[in-house]
Every structure is written in C-alpha cells, then in structure tokens.
Amino acid sequence: MTIKEASQVTGVSADTLRYYERIGLIPAVPRSAGGIRDYDEASIRWINFIKCMRGAGLPIEALIEYVALCKEGSKTEASRKAILIEQRDILQQRIESLQKTLVKLNYKIDNYGHLNQEAIKNIKWNE
C-alpha cells in the first residue's frame, strides 16, 4: 500500500511516517521496483505499535533502541524485554500519579462552591 493509504489506515501523517522510518523508529519499509514505499502488513503493525507506545508517552529513544534490537534478531530478546519492562514500570508510575490527580480534581469539582477557604487550605495536594 502507498504511504497515503498507510497514513489513512494508521492515522499517522505521511510526513510522520517518513520521519519514523528515517530515524529508525520503524524498520525500513519495503520499496517497489520504482523505489516507492510499499507498506505491507508488517509495516502497518510496526506503525500501530509505535503509535500506541508514543501515545502512552514512551520516549522515542527507547523505541528506537527497541527497533534496532529487533533487527538483530532473537539474540536480543532479553534486552528488548528489559526495555519493555522498564518502560512499563515508568508508565505505571505515571498512571498512579495521574490517578491521584484525578481523585483531587474530582473532589474539587464535586465540592465546587461548597468548600470554605479553611477546608481548601487543609487539602494535602502533595500526597
């Protein structure tokens, strides 16, 4: 499929797809005899994987390292798994932090206009 079609299927702009390939964030996309990118199912899976991971906030550098290790084959399985575990743990910490913030926001919204200034002063925002 063309870059335009891949863009439509994945929701990632053509410019971003070219950038992802150039920096090694996705493996090199197969090319037609005329040198035009010809996205296959594997390419689309990589794009969707990277899109998901980026959407979750994983850093580009970690993902580039992961893709580079994938290119090296099965001998890098332990290293790849370690990257994923590290990123999962970081993401889990972010989720927990966001959950705490959400609880505080919901409390504020639910009590908006009903809290007096003294009650507001006693909210422990750093917990």
ChimeraX attribute file (.defattr): number of C-alpha atoms within 10 A of each C-alpha:
attribute: neighborCount
match mode: 1-to-1
recipient: residues
	/A:1	15
	/A:2	15
	/A:3	19
	/A:4	14
	/A:5	13
	/A:6	22
	/A:7	19
	/A:8	12
	/A:9	12
	/A:10	14
	/A:11	12
	/A:12	16
	/A:13	14
	/A:14	16
	/A:15	11
	/A:16	11
	/A:17	19
	/A:18	17
	/A:19	13
	/A:20	18
	/A:21	14
	/A:22	12
	/A:23	13
	/A:24	18
	/A:25	23
	/A:26	24
	/A:27	19
	/A:28	15
	/A:29	18
	/A:30	14
	/A:31	13
	/A:32	11
	/A:33	8
	/A:34	6
	/A:35	8
	/A:36	13
	/A:37	17
	/A:38	16
	/A:39	20
	/A:40	14
	/A:41	10
	/A:42	12
	/A:43	18
	/A:44	18
	/A:45	13
	/A:46	15
	/A:47	23
	/A:48	16
	/A:49	14
	/A:50	20
	/A:51	16
	/A:52	12
	/A:53	15
	/A:54	13
	/A:55	10
	/A:56	14
	/A:57	13
	/A:58	18
	/A:59	12
	/A:60	16
	/A:61	12
	/A:62	16
	/A:63	22
	/A:64	18
	/A:65	15
	/A:66	22
	/A:67	18
	/A:68	17
	/A:69	17
	/A:70	16
	/A:71	10
	/A:72	10
	/A:73	9
	/A:74	10
	/A:75	10
	/A:76	15
	/A:77	14
	/A:78	11
	/A:79	14
	/A:80	20
	/A:81	12
	/A:82	13
	/A:83	15
	/A:84	16
	/A:85	12
	/A:86	13
	/A:87	19
	/A:88	14
	/A:89	11
	/A:90	13
	/A:91	15
	/A:92	12
	/A:93	12
	/A:94	14
	/A:95	13
	/A:96	11
	/A:97	12
	/A:98	12
	/A:99	12
	/A:100	15
	/A:101	15
	/A:102	12
	/A:103	11
	/A:104	16
	/A:105	12
	/A:106	12
	/A:107	11
	/A:108	15
	/A:109	11
	/A:110	11
	/A:111	11
	/A:112	10
	/A:113	8
	/A:114	10
	/A:115	12
	/A:116	10
	/A:117	8
	/A:118	8
	/A:119	9
	/A:120	11
	/A:121	10
	/A:122	8
	/A:123	11
	/A:124	8
	/A:125	10
	/A:126	6
	/A:127	8
